[in-house]
Structure formats: structure tokens, C-alpha cells
Amino acid sequence: MALNKVLRRAKIKRRIRKKVTGTSLIPRLSVYRSNKQIYAQLIDDATGKTLASAGSFKQKEAQNVNKITQATMIGKEIAEKAQEVGIKTIVFDRNGYLYHGRVKSLADSAREGGLKF
């Protein structure tokens, strides 16, 4: 049986989330990608709290650039917010998306911003 795109991603997401969990010391960096925007959250799964978040919809300068550049900007922003909260190490949750394109550029810029994963 062929899976449609939504079910395929949900299946991959469940498989990833079995292995990837965040704590207060090492939170999970979850990435969500829509057609126009990209979002990132640092999540403590032990308490179910979001420690920091960033999204391209909040930034005016992110609206007038291509999506790869937009993802790079959000990666830098989430890294800065993580530093403010005192987080240096994270686990990366690609949320069922391929590690390619916007997801990869967000991860690379978060690494450049000082996050280790």
C-alpha cells in the first residue's frame, strides 16, 4: 500500500521521536516547515515546556528573502536564544523532514551560532 505524503511523514516522525527526547539540560530542537515559513523550538520533553522558539513570520527581513536564507536566519536566532537561556548542547529533531535544504541550513546555522549536536 502506498502512503501519501502526510502519512509517510507521520510514520517517520514517530520513528524519530522514539529515539529523540529532550531534557532541561539537553533540550530537543524541533523544526517545523510550512510552505512559506519555518519555525524552531527548544523543547524540554520531561516537563513538556518550550524553552525558546523562533519563527520566520516574526521577522520583517525574513519575508523578503528566499527560503534557504530564511532558515539560516532562524537557525542563528534560535542559537542566540539558546545561549541566553544557558543551553549549549541539544538533540536535533528534524520532525520527519529530510535532512536537506531548509532543514539542513537551519541546523548548520544553529551549529555556527554555538549549539552542539
GIPEFEN-V111973 format. One record per residue. RES is the residue in one letter. PHI is phi as a letter, one per 20 degrees, with the letter a starting at -180 (NA if undefined). PSI is psi as a letter, one per 20 degrees, with the letter a starting at -180 (999 if undefined). Layout:
<<RES;PHI;PSI> <RES;PHI;PSI>>
//
This chain:
<<M;NA;p> <A;e;p> <L;e;q> <N;f;r> <K;f;h> <V;f;g> <L;f;h> <R;f;g> <R;f;h> <A;f;h> <K;f;g> <I;f;g> <K;f;g> <R;f;g> <R;f;h> <I;f;g> <R;f;i> <K;f;h> <K;e;h> <V;d;o> <T;c;q> <G;d;q> <T;c;a> <S;f;h> <L;e;h> <I;c;n> <P;f;r> <R;e;p> <L;e;o> <S;e;p> <V;d;p> <Y;c;p> <R;c;p> <S;d;a> <N;f;h> <K;d;h> <Q;c;r> <I;b;q> <Y;c;q> <A;b;q> <Q;c;q> <L;d;o> <I;c;p> <D;e;o> <D;f;h> <A;f;g> <T;d;i> <G;m;k> <K;d;q> <T;e;p> <L;e;h> <A;b;q> <S;b;q> <A;b;q> <G;b;q> <S;f;i> <F;f;h> <K;f;h> <Q;e;p> <K;f;g> <E;f;i> <A;f;i> <Q;f;h> <N;d;j> <V;c;r> <N;f;r> <K;f;h> <I;f;g> <T;f;h> <Q;g;g> <A;f;h> <T;f;g> <M;f;g> <I;f;h> <G;f;g> <K;f;g> <E;f;g> <I;f;h> <A;f;g> <E;f;g> <K;f;h> <A;f;g> <Q;f;h> <E;f;h> <V;f;i> <G;n;k> <I;d;p> <K;d;h> <T;d;p> <I;c;r> <V;d;q> <F;e;p> <D;d;o> <R;e;i> <N;m;k> <G;n;i> <Y;e;q> <L;f;q> <Y;f;n> <H;a;q> <G;m;c> <R;f;h> <V;f;g> <K;f;g> <S;f;h> <L;f;g> <A;f;g> <D;f;g> <S;f;h> <A;f;h> <R;f;g> <E;f;h> <G;f;i> <G;o;i> <L;e;q> <K;d;p> <F;a;999>>
//
